[in-house]
Amino acid sequence: MTRSHAENAELALLLEVAGTPKPGNVDRHRDHDDLRFEHFLAGAVGARDGLAAAADGAPVGAAFERAVAGMSEQDGGNTQFGCLLLLVPLVRAAATGSLTRDGVREVCETTTIADATGFYRAFEHVDVAVDDPPEGMAELDARRGADAVPAVEARGLTLYDVMARSEDDGNAAEWTSGFPRTFREAARIRDDEGPVPDRAAQAFLRLLAEEPDGFVRTTAGADAAREATARAQACLDGEIDPEALADEFVERGINPGTTADITCAALYVALERGVLV
C-alpha cells in the first residue's frame, strides 16, 4: 500500500515521538511535567489536514498555520511547531515530484508575503519559545503573532526572508540552505537496520552530537547546549548510557527540541524514499 505524502508526514511525527531514548525529549517512555506522549500523538493527528493542504497545493504559509492550528487541539500546548515548519515545505516539494535539496530550496525561496503572514498567525495558536529578535527587528518578533503582520507587509518580507533573518535558529538554517542536515540524516536512517523508532532515536543522538541544539541554547543557555552535544557524542561512543542521560535531561529540563524537529524531517524524507513501516 502506498501512503500519501500527508500520511507519510503524519507517520514521521508519530515515529519521531515513539523513538526512545531521546535525551531530554518526550518519548514513549518519558513525559515532561506539562507535556506527555499522548499530547504528541494527538498533535500529529491534528496536523494532518494542514499537511494534506500542503500536498494539495495550498500556499506554504496557509498550510503551515492550518497544521499548527490542528496540532494545538490537545491539552499539552506546543508539541510539534518546529517539526511542521520543516515538514510543510518538504511535503510541498514531494507533491511536485521534487523531494530533493534543490526542490525544497525552490519551495522555500518562492514563498510570498502572504506565506510570511501565515507563519506569524500560527503563533496565535500556541506558545513557542524563540530567541529575542535581532537589533532593529523588534516589530518582527514572532512572539507578537498577528500583531507583527503589518510590519511584515510594510517591509515586503516573504517567509524565506523571515527565515533568513533568523540565521541562529537551526530550523531556519535548514530552510535557507536546502535542508542539508535533513537529507543527510535521512540517508543514514535508510542505511540503518532495525525498527524505525530505534533508528529515530539513533538519528536524534547523531544530530545532537553534530551541532549544539538551538532550543536548548534558547531555554537553558549556550553552555547547556554545548554540554548536551558533548554528552550525546559520549553516548555514541559507548561512554554514557543514553537511557540514563535521557532521564537526567528530562529532570533538568534540557530539551533538544530543534534536534527532534530535524529528526522528524529526516524520517519523512526516509519514508518517502522507501523506508518501510
C-alpha positions as CSV (number, residue, x, y, z in Angstrom):
1,M,0.0,0.0,0.0
2,T,1.3,3.4,-0.9
3,R,0.8,6.2,1.6
4,S,0.0,9.7,0.5
5,H,2.6,12.5,1.2
6,A,0.5,13.8,4.1
7,E,0.2,10.3,5.6
8,N,3.9,9.9,5.5
9,A,4.3,13.3,7.2
10,E,1.8,12.3,9.9
11,L,3.7,9.0,10.3
12,A,7.0,10.8,10.7
13,L,5.6,12.8,13.5
14,L,4.4,9.7,15.2
15,L,7.7,7.8,14.7
16,E,9.7,10.7,16.0
17,V,8.0,10.8,19.3
18,A,7.9,7.0,19.5
19,G,11.7,6.8,19.3
20,T,13.5,6.2,22.6
21,P,15.7,7.1,24.3
22,K,16.0,10.7,23.0
23,P,17.7,12.6,25.9
24,G,15.6,15.4,27.1
25,N,12.6,14.8,24.8
26,V,9.2,13.3,25.4
27,D,9.2,9.8,24.1
28,R,7.2,6.6,24.6
29,H,8.9,6.0,27.9
30,R,9.2,9.6,29.3
31,D,6.8,12.5,29.8
32,H,7.5,16.1,30.9
33,D,5.5,17.5,33.8
34,D,3.3,19.5,31.5
35,L,3.7,17.7,28.2
36,R,3.0,14.0,27.6
37,F,3.5,11.4,25.0
38,E,-0.3,11.3,24.3
39,H,-0.2,15.1,23.5
40,F,2.3,14.4,20.7
41,L,0.1,11.6,19.3
42,A,-2.9,14.0,19.3
43,G,-0.8,16.8,17.8
44,A,0.3,14.5,14.9
45,V,-3.3,13.6,14.1
46,G,-4.5,17.2,14.4
47,A,-1.8,18.4,12.0
48,R,-3.0,16.1,9.3
49,D,-5.4,18.5,7.5
50,G,-2.7,21.2,7.2
51,L,-0.2,18.6,5.8
52,A,-2.8,17.4,3.3
53,A,-3.3,21.0,2.3
54,A,0.4,21.4,1.6
55,A,0.3,18.3,-0.6
56,D,-2.7,19.6,-2.4
57,G,-1.0,22.8,-3.4
58,A,-2.1,25.3,-0.7
59,P,0.3,28.1,-0.1
60,V,3.0,27.2,2.4
61,G,2.1,29.8,5.0
62,A,-1.6,28.9,5.0
63,A,-0.9,25.1,5.1
64,F,1.5,25.7,8.0
65,E,-0.9,27.8,10.0
66,R,-3.6,25.2,9.4
67,A,-1.3,22.4,10.5
68,V,-0.3,24.3,13.7
69,A,-3.9,25.1,14.5
70,G,-4.8,21.4,14.2
71,M,-1.8,20.4,16.2
72,S,-2.7,22.7,19.0
73,E,-6.1,21.0,19.6
74,Q,-4.8,18.9,22.6
75,D,-4.3,19.8,26.2
76,G,-0.5,20.0,26.2
77,G,0.2,23.1,24.2
78,N,3.0,23.2,21.6
79,T,4.1,19.8,20.6
80,Q,5.4,20.0,17.0
81,F,5.5,23.6,15.8
82,G,9.1,23.2,14.7
83,C,8.5,19.8,13.1
84,L,5.7,21.3,11.0
85,L,7.8,24.3,9.9
86,L,10.2,21.7,8.3
87,L,7.6,19.2,7.1
88,V,5.3,21.6,5.2
89,P,7.8,22.6,2.5
90,L,9.1,19.1,2.3
91,V,5.6,17.8,1.7
92,R,5.0,20.5,-0.9
93,A,8.2,19.5,-2.7
94,A,7.3,15.8,-2.6
95,A,3.9,16.6,-4.0
96,T,5.5,18.2,-7.0
97,G,7.8,15.3,-7.5
98,S,10.9,17.2,-6.4
99,L,11.8,15.9,-2.9
100,T,15.4,16.9,-3.3
101,R,17.5,19.7,-1.8
102,D,17.0,21.8,-4.9
103,G,13.3,21.0,-5.0
104,V,12.7,22.1,-1.4
105,R,15.0,25.1,-1.8
106,E,12.8,26.3,-4.6
107,V,9.7,25.9,-2.5
108,C,11.2,28.0,0.3
109,E,12.8,30.6,-2.0
110,T,9.5,31.2,-3.8
111,T,7.4,31.8,-0.7
112,T,5.4,35.1,-0.5
113,I,4.5,37.9,1.8
114,A,1.2,36.0,2.4
115,D,3.2,32.9,3.5
116,A,5.1,35.1,6.0
117,T,1.8,36.4,7.5
118,G,0.6,32.8,7.8
119,F,3.7,31.9,9.7
120,Y,3.2,34.8,12.2
121,R,-0.5,34.0,12.6
122,A,0.5,30.4,13.5
123,F,1.9,31.8,16.8
124,E,-1.6,32.8,17.8
125,H,-2.4,29.1,18.3
126,V,0.4,28.0,20.7
127,D,3.2,29.5,22.9
128,V,6.6,28.9,21.2
129,A,9.9,29.6,22.8
130,V,12.0,31.7,20.4
131,D,15.1,33.8,20.7
132,D,14.9,37.6,21.0
133,P,14.8,39.2,17.5
134,P,18.0,40.8,16.2
135,E,18.6,44.5,16.9
136,G,16.2,46.7,14.9
137,M,13.7,43.9,14.3
138,A,11.5,44.1,17.5
139,E,8.4,44.8,15.4
140,L,9.1,41.5,13.7
141,D,9.3,39.5,16.9
142,A,7.5,36.2,16.2
143,R,6.1,36.2,19.7
144,R,3.9,39.2,18.6
145,G,1.9,36.8,16.4
146,A,-0.6,38.5,14.1
147,D,0.4,41.9,15.6
148,A,3.6,41.7,13.6
149,V,1.8,41.2,10.3
150,P,1.6,45.0,9.4
151,A,5.3,45.2,9.8
152,V,5.9,42.2,7.7
153,E,3.7,43.6,5.0
154,A,5.2,47.0,5.2
155,R,8.7,45.6,4.7
156,G,7.6,43.3,1.9
157,L,9.1,40.2,3.6
158,T,8.5,36.7,2.3
159,L,8.6,33.7,4.6
160,Y,12.1,32.9,3.2
161,D,13.2,36.5,4.1
162,V,11.9,35.9,7.7
163,M,13.9,32.7,7.9
164,A,17.0,34.4,6.5
165,R,16.7,36.9,9.3
166,S,16.7,34.1,11.9
167,E,20.1,32.7,11.0
168,D,20.9,31.5,14.5
169,D,17.8,29.2,14.5
170,G,18.5,25.6,13.5
171,N,15.2,25.2,11.6
172,A,15.6,28.5,9.8
173,A,19.1,27.4,8.8
174,E,17.6,24.3,7.2
175,W,15.0,26.5,5.4
176,T,17.6,28.8,3.9
177,S,20.2,26.2,2.9
178,G,18.3,23.4,1.2
179,F,17.8,21.2,4.3
180,P,21.3,19.7,4.4
181,R,21.1,18.0,7.8
182,T,17.6,16.6,7.0
183,F,18.7,14.9,3.8
184,R,22.0,13.7,5.2
185,E,20.3,12.1,8.2
186,A,17.5,10.6,6.0
187,A,20.2,8.7,4.1
188,R,21.6,7.4,7.4
189,I,18.2,6.3,8.6
190,R,17.7,4.4,5.3
191,D,21.1,2.7,5.8
192,D,20.3,1.7,9.4
193,E,18.7,-1.6,10.3
194,G,16.0,-2.5,12.9
195,P,12.7,-0.9,13.9
196,V,12.3,2.6,12.7
197,P,11.6,4.1,16.1
198,D,15.0,2.8,17.2
199,R,16.6,4.3,14.1
200,A,14.9,7.6,15.0
201,A,16.5,7.6,18.5
202,Q,19.9,6.9,16.9
203,A,19.4,9.7,14.4
204,F,18.5,12.0,17.2
205,L,21.8,11.3,19.0
206,R,23.8,11.7,15.8
207,L,22.2,15.1,15.1
208,L,22.6,16.3,18.6
209,A,26.3,15.2,18.7
210,E,27.0,17.1,15.5
211,E,25.7,20.5,16.5
212,P,24.5,22.3,19.6
213,D,20.7,22.4,19.8
214,G,19.2,25.9,19.3
215,F,16.2,25.2,21.6
216,V,18.5,24.2,24.4
217,R,20.5,27.4,23.8
218,T,17.3,29.5,23.9
219,T,15.9,27.9,27.0
220,A,18.9,26.8,29.1
221,G,21.9,28.7,27.7
222,A,24.9,28.2,25.4
223,D,26.8,26.1,28.0
224,A,24.0,23.7,28.4
225,A,23.7,23.3,24.6
226,R,27.4,22.5,24.3
227,E,27.2,20.1,27.2
228,A,24.2,18.3,25.5
229,T,26.2,17.9,22.3
230,A,29.3,16.5,24.1
231,R,27.3,14.0,26.1
232,A,25.4,12.9,23.0
233,Q,28.7,12.1,21.4
234,A,29.7,10.2,24.6
235,C,26.5,8.1,24.1
236,L,27.5,7.3,20.6
237,D,31.0,6.4,21.8
238,G,29.6,4.0,24.4
239,E,30.8,6.0,27.3
240,I,27.4,7.1,28.6
241,D,24.1,5.1,28.8
242,P,21.6,7.1,26.7
243,E,18.8,5.8,28.9
244,A,20.4,7.4,32.0
245,L,21.1,10.6,30.1
246,A,17.5,10.8,28.9
247,D,16.2,10.6,32.5
248,E,18.8,13.2,33.6
249,F,18.0,15.7,30.9
250,V,14.2,15.4,31.4
251,E,14.7,16.0,35.2
252,R,17.0,19.0,34.4
253,G,14.7,20.4,31.7
254,I,17.4,20.1,29.0
255,N,15.2,19.7,25.9
256,P,16.9,19.4,22.5
257,G,13.7,20.3,20.6
258,T,15.4,21.6,17.4
259,T,17.2,18.2,17.1
260,A,13.8,16.5,17.4
261,D,12.4,18.7,14.6
262,I,15.2,17.7,12.2
263,T,14.9,14.1,13.2
264,C,11.2,14.2,12.2
265,A,12.0,15.9,8.9
266,A,14.7,13.2,8.2
267,L,12.2,10.5,9.0
268,Y,9.8,12.0,6.5
269,V,12.3,12.0,3.7
270,A,13.4,8.5,4.6
271,L,9.8,7.3,4.4
272,E,9.3,9.0,1.0
273,R,12.5,7.3,-0.2
274,G,11.5,3.8,0.6
275,V,11.9,3.1,4.3
276,L,9.2,0.6,5.2
277,V,6.9,0.6,8.2
